[in-house]
């Protein structure tokens, strides 16, 4: 059994788990949309893996994966999901190109503070309401997915789940802000392209529709504002309540309340948000439901369990995998993040980087962050966050934004249409420029 959990065969459950997440929505949409069925898949793959790990002497690794990674990960997402779900923006203003670009820019800025999911869910409905009289609006949703649901969340561990996992592995909270040049470059180019494209389409709009848009003006209003205070609490909790600043939290014999002090504070902020936000704002205006966070919880239970032997294998065999250049880590992370979930992808390539030989690590130069060369960590972060926008399944908010747009009568491109008409022709060239200039 010990030989099995340390062999390449141990990666099969992890691969099957990611494969189900990738193809489930495409080949069995109605069956897959039920969270109970997702839980069945997680248990069918996770339980045998856990048994093999226990019998193979990897109990400590399994415990670390579930209690040090999965629990903090889910509690942070729960806090962001509930708190941002209590904020509502309403109104209908003129859908001019500069207004739409401002919407996208605001989402891009907020993504690093409230997470890509929170920012996307906060702004997608008012953006669609603002553009309801326009005929050409598919491009607006596509750029919204790229900027708000993905690329904007690069500057903090709160921005995108893979960054939080790398934060748990030793990267400091403020280190992620060092990627501001790549964040600014990518966001700036995409917004310039969008503004030019939206200006072109705006000139093609029917003047009757534009006249109606000008008449049906409703000032923007903000509901659930107290949740911004809780959001500040989340940022401060992640930044300052950790073993780096409070060493006692990382001690093996530390009491549970101290080990999970950050999670206790985050849960407290979550309950405060639920208690103090008006039900009308959360449940009627925002159409809040627990389904999305339950989906994340059940899927990642299977992911984190099956990931354990896979990470051990990748770490032990990293030197022989042939990943020796920065660009290889960037594009490999990006490719898998496009078609699989970007969180386990980032963790997997971090594990590969930690398993490189001392000579390979020394060849990259620079400082060591989270146990690997800093430049490799940047490549993994950029690849996982940016390339999550390459397909609808690259990052969780992508499908959610697509579904909301279709509910509002917008005919979105198919899975492959999205790639052929948008991500391969607009996003990929920008991402190649990022690699050529910064990596």
Buried (B, 14 or more C-beta within 10 A) or exposed (E): EEEEBBEEEBBBBBEBBBEBBBEBBEEEEEEBEEBEBBBEBBBBBBEEBBEBBEEBEBEEBBEEBBEBBBEBBBBBBBBBBBBBBBBBBBEBBBBBBEBBBBBBBBBBBBBBBBBBBBBBBBBBBBBBBBBBBBEBBBBBBBBBBBBBBBBBBBBBBBBBBBBBBBBBBBBBBEBBEBBEEBBEBBBEBBBEBBBEBBBEBBEEBEEEBBEEBEEEEEEEEEBBEBBBEBBEBBBEBBBEBBBBEBEEBEEEEBEEEBBBBBBBBBBBBBEBBBEEBBEEBBBEBBEBEEEBBBBBBBBBBBBBBBBBBBBBBBBEBBBEEEBEBBEBBBBBBBBBBBBBBBBBBBBBBBBBBBBBEEEBBEEBEEEEBBBBBBBBBBBBBBBBBBBBBBBBBBBBBBBBBBEBBEEBEBEBBEEEEBBEBBBEEBBBEBBEEBBEEBB
